[in-house]
Amino acid sequence: MNLVKRILPALVFSSAGIGGPLNAIAQETHQSPPWNQADALHGADVMADARQRVLAEGGDQKHFYVMFNQLEAQFAEAEDRFAWNGQAWYGGDLNKLWVKSEGHASLTDGGVEEAEIQALYSRAVAPFWDIQAGLRYDIEPDGLAHAVIALNGLAPYWFEVETAAFLSEQGDLTARIEAEYEMLLTQRLILQPSIEAELSAQPVPDRETGSGLTSISAGLRLRYEVRREFAPYLGLEWHSAFGDTRDMIEATGEDGEEIVFLVGLRAWY
Amino acid sequence: MINRRHLLHSALGAGAVLGSAKLLPAWARSASAGNLGIASLSGTRFDLDIDRFPVRINGRDGMATGINGTLPGPLLRFREGDDVTLNVTNRLQEDTSIHWHGLLVPFHMDGVPGLSFPGIRPGETFKYQFKVPQNGTYWYHSHSGLQEQLGHYGPIVIDPAEPDPVLYDREYVLVLSDWSFTHPHRIFAQLKKNPESLNYNRPTLSNPVGLGGMWGQMRMSPRDIADVSGETYTYLINGHATADNFNMVFQPGERVRLRIINASAMTLFNVRLPGLPMTVVQADGLNIQPVETDEFQMGVAETYDVIVAPTEARAYAFVAESIDRTGQAVATLGPRAGMKATAPALRPVPILTMRDMGMAHGDMPGMSHDAGSESGPAQPGHDMSGHDMSGHDMGAMPMKPDPDGPAIQPVRIEADIKRGPGVVNVAAMAMSRLEEPGIGLEDMPHRTLTYSQLRALDMNEDHRPPGREIVIHLTSNMERYMWSFDGVKFSEVTQSIKFYEGERLRLTLINDTMMPHPIHLHGMFFDLVNGGGHHKPRKHTVTVKPADKVSVDITAEHVGDWAFHCHLLYHMHAGMMQVVSVLPAAHPEHPGVPEPEPDADMHMDHQAMNHGGHAQ
C-alpha cells in the first residue's frame, strides 16, 4: 500500500503537468481585457462580467457523459453471468475526469466475481488521442489497488483503441489492449467487433495469472439504435486463456476457453 | 407593365394619403396579396417582447423563445434614413439580446452581450435607437446563448429613400429556418459527446466510401455534410413546415420579389423553384447586377432577393432543401390562395470529394478566376492568388517578402497553425472555390449561382488597394466537436483582432475544415474579391467552402468592438468566434493611415453604371 501512496500522486499530478487535475479543469481567468470599448458606456465592471460570460460561452462549456458500452447477460456452458463495462466523464475539450468500471456477477447466485473501478484524469494530447492517469481499485475479488496510465483514442481507419498499464500495490505490472470497430450495416443496425488482450510482466499466482499474454476476448455484437443513445444488442464472445495462465485455470477444473452468447443494452447520455 | 413603385413615390410626393389598396406597398396589402402568415410592424417606434410561447409545428406542439409571440418574429419595416426606437423587453428567466444582422448601426446598438453592451437582463427593457443607415433585406436575431435555435429571429425590410431600382408588382418575405423539438443545449451536448450521432447518412457496409483510403486514414467522413440533419430538424418557411404549405399568390405576368433570408441555426439551404427561373437582384441587402439562375445555395445568415415572373397560371413549388438533403421546406407560389404545389423528391445525398479535403490537384474550375488581377496587397508582378493556384502556397506557412517585389510590401499577418487536439488541419492546399456553386450543386442539369457571378450594382466607394492583409484559418477537430479561428477557441482569446479606423485592409479566410462556414463580421461589409473590379459584391456574410480560400477587402470605418464568427450556431458556441476592434484614429495603438493613393487601375463597368437598364 505504501508504494501506491507514493506513486499515485506523482503519476496523477505530473501527468497533468499543469498543477493537477482540478486546477487544469478550472478555466484560467483572463488578465487584461481583450477588448473594452463599451466599458466607457456601461462601466468596466459590468462589461467585465459580460465579457467573461460571452468568452466562456465560446468553447469553455463542461459536459457530463455516461456510457454503458456493455450491460449484458452472458450465457455460457459453465455459468450464466451478468457483465457490465461503462464509463463516465466530466469536463471540457482538453481536460476531463473519467470514471471507468467493468465486472461481472453470477446469474446463478448473484455473487459479484470481478468488479473494478477506475478514476482517471484525462488530457487531450493530439487530435485523436487522450492520455489518462489515475487509480484502479478492484472491489472483487481481492480489493487490490493499482496505478493506471492509459492511452485512449481513434486510430486510422476508425478503430477505437484503448491501452492501459497497471501497477498493483504488490508491484505487479499488467496491461490491457482493446480495439473496437463499428460497422454500419444500415444507419441504425450496427455490427461491433471487438478484441481485448491482457498481458502480464510476471506471474501473479494469487490471480491464476502467468506471465506474457494471459488472455484474449474477441466479441461480436449486433445492435439496433432505436435512438443513438439507446441500442439493444445480441452477440457472442470468445474468451481464451494462454500459456501458464491457462494451465493454472484448468488445474482448478475450470475451462481455459469458452464461448458465451450475449443479450444486452448499450446506452449513453 | 405598371410601374407601381414609381406610382407610389409620385403619390407620396404629392402628399396623397395612402387610402387606396392599389397604392399600398405590397407588404401592407391584404393577406391574399402577400406576406400571408407573417406579422408586420412599421413606423419609427417598435415594442418587442421576448418571451417563451407555445408553437405548433408540423402538427406537433413545442415551446419557442421569440419575439412578440410569433415564429418567426414580426417583419420590421423601416424606411432608410428614419430614426427608429426599438424597446426590447426581456420576459424570460435568462438574459437576451437582439442583433440587427447586417445593419451598420453604432457598435453600442449592435446588440452583442459582452461586446456592445451587457445584454438585456430578465424584466429589463433595453432601448435601441439608431438612424437606419441603408436599405434592403436584413434580419434580426438573439445573440445570447442558443436562443436563435428556439425561434428568436425575424425579418427586416428597409424601403429605400430613393426610388428602388428593382421593379416588382408584389413581394414576399421568406424566412428559412430549422426547428427542433430537442432543446439546443441537448443538441450541442450530443455533438460534443458523439459528433456523428446526429448524422443518419454515415458510410455503411454497402456504401463504404469513407471507411478506407485517405478518408479512413484521416478519420474524416465524406458523408459529413451537416452536423445536424433532417432527423433532428423540421425545416420551415416563415414558421411553416411543408405540410403547413406557406402560400404565395401571384397573377400571371407579374414580377414577384422574393426576399429570402436564411435564419437557420445550422442549415445551409439549396433554393429553387422548379420550372421558374430566378433573377437575383440583391445579396445581403445590397443591390447587385441582375443575374438569372435556376438554383443557389445560401449560407446561414445570407439573404438573397430574387425576381420571378411566372406567366403560366399554375402552382410553383418554392423549395428550400437542406445542404445534406435530409429534408426540405416547400411553399407554394400559385395563382390562387390555397393551392399546393407538388413537392419534388429529395435528391441523392452529396458525397464530399478529395477537393473538399484540400487534396485535389490538377485542373480546377477555380483556377481560372481572376481575383489575382484585382489590386490588392499582391503587387503587380507578385500575384499572390497565382501562388495558391499553382500549388506553392502551403496554407499555414508564413509568407516571406518577395525579393523580386517592390521595396515596400504590404504586411501579411498569418498565424502559424499547429496540429493539436483542436486542429486536425486537413486542408493541405486551400484554393479559391468562388466559381463553384457549393456542395452537391456541381453537376446540376440547370444553372446554379456562384459567388464569382455577383457584381455590385453601385460602384464600390473605396477604391484604395488594401494596405495589409490578415489571414485567418478556420480550424476544427470534428471528432471532438472543436471549432476555432487559427486554432484558438473564443474562450481562449486574449486579444481581439485590431483594425484601424480609416484603413483599407484585406481579410483572407482559409478553410482548413471540411465544412462550409458562413463567416459574418458585424459593423462592416466584406467587399468580396471575386474579379468584380470596382463592383465587388458587398456582403455581411460570406460562405467559405471546405478547403476554400476567400479574400475580402474591408474599409474599417465604424469604430467599436465587433463580433466576428461562423454563423453556424453550434460552431460559434464551440469557439469559432473572435472580436474585431476597430480602433479610433485617436487611439494610442492606431498607427495612422497614409493618404489614399489615386487608384490607377480603375475598371469602369459602363453597362453596370446604367442603373435604369437592369430591371427589364
Chai-1 contact restraints between the chains, C-beta under 6 A:
chainA,res_idxA,chainB,res_idxB,connection_type,confidence,min_distance_angstrom,max_distance_angstrom,comment,restraint_id
A,P34,B,V493,contact,1.0,0.0,6.0,A-B,restraint_1
A,P34,B,T494,contact,1.0,0.0,6.0,A-B,restraint_2
A,P34,B,Q495,contact,1.0,0.0,6.0,A-B,restraint_3
A,P34,B,S496,contact,1.0,0.0,6.0,A-B,restraint_4
A,W35,B,S496,contact,1.0,0.0,6.0,A-B,restraint_5
A,W35,B,D561,contact,1.0,0.0,6.0,A-B,restraint_6
A,W35,B,V579,contact,1.0,0.0,6.0,A-B,restraint_7
A,W35,B,S581,contact,1.0,0.0,6.0,A-B,restraint_8
A,Q37,B,G560,contact,1.0,0.0,6.0,A-B,restraint_9
A,Q37,B,D561,contact,1.0,0.0,6.0,A-B,restraint_10
A,A38,B,S116,contact,1.0,0.0,6.0,A-B,restraint_11
A,L41,B,H108,contact,1.0,0.0,6.0,A-B,restraint_12
A,H42,B,P118,contact,1.0,0.0,6.0,A-B,restraint_13
A,V46,B,P118,contact,1.0,0.0,6.0,A-B,restraint_14
A,A50,B,P113,contact,1.0,0.0,6.0,A-B,restraint_15
A,A50,B,G114,contact,1.0,0.0,6.0,A-B,restraint_16
A,A50,B,P118,contact,1.0,0.0,6.0,A-B,restraint_17
A,A50,B,G119,contact,1.0,0.0,6.0,A-B,restraint_18
A,R51,B,G114,contact,1.0,0.0,6.0,A-B,restraint_19
A,V54,B,P113,contact,1.0,0.0,6.0,A-B,restraint_20
A,V54,B,G114,contact,1.0,0.0,6.0,A-B,restraint_21
A,L55,B,S491,contact,1.0,0.0,6.0,A-B,restraint_22
A,A56,B,S491,contact,1.0,0.0,6.0,A-B,restraint_23
A,G58,B,F490,contact,1.0,0.0,6.0,A-B,restraint_24
A,G58,B,S491,contact,1.0,0.0,6.0,A-B,restraint_25
A,G58,B,G575,contact,1.0,0.0,6.0,A-B,restraint_26
A,G58,B,M577,contact,1.0,0.0,6.0,A-B,restraint_27
A,G59,B,K489,contact,1.0,0.0,6.0,A-B,restraint_28
A,G59,B,F490,contact,1.0,0.0,6.0,A-B,restraint_29
A,G59,B,S491,contact,1.0,0.0,6.0,A-B,restraint_30
A,G59,B,A574,contact,1.0,0.0,6.0,A-B,restraint_31
A,G59,B,G575,contact,1.0,0.0,6.0,A-B,restraint_32
A,D60,B,S491,contact,1.0,0.0,6.0,A-B,restraint_33
A,H63,B,A189,contact,1.0,0.0,6.0,A-B,restraint_34
A,H63,B,K192,contact,1.0,0.0,6.0,A-B,restraint_35
A,Y65,B,K193,contact,1.0,0.0,6.0,A-B,restraint_36
A,D93,B,R480,contact,1.0,0.0,6.0,A-B,restraint_37
A,D93,B,M482,contact,1.0,0.0,6.0,A-B,restraint_38
A,L94,B,P421,contact,1.0,0.0,6.0,A-B,restraint_39
A,A124,B,P421,contact,1.0,0.0,6.0,A-B,restraint_40
A,P127,B,V424,contact,1.0,0.0,6.0,A-B,restraint_41
A,P127,B,N477,contact,1.0,0.0,6.0,A-B,restraint_42
A,F128,B,E479,contact,1.0,0.0,6.0,A-B,restraint_43
A,L154,B,R219,contact,1.0,0.0,6.0,A-B,restraint_44
A,P156,B,Q217,contact,1.0,0.0,6.0,A-B,restraint_45
A,Y157,B,G216,contact,1.0,0.0,6.0,A-B,restraint_46
A,W158,B,G216,contact,1.0,0.0,6.0,A-B,restraint_47
A,M183,B,L205,contact,1.0,0.0,6.0,A-B,restraint_48
A,L184,B,R202,contact,1.0,0.0,6.0,A-B,restraint_49
A,L184,B,T204,contact,1.0,0.0,6.0,A-B,restraint_50
A,L185,B,L205,contact,1.0,0.0,6.0,A-B,restraint_51
A,Q187,B,Y200,contact,1.0,0.0,6.0,A-B,restraint_52
A,R228,B,S197,contact,1.0,0.0,6.0,A-B,restraint_53
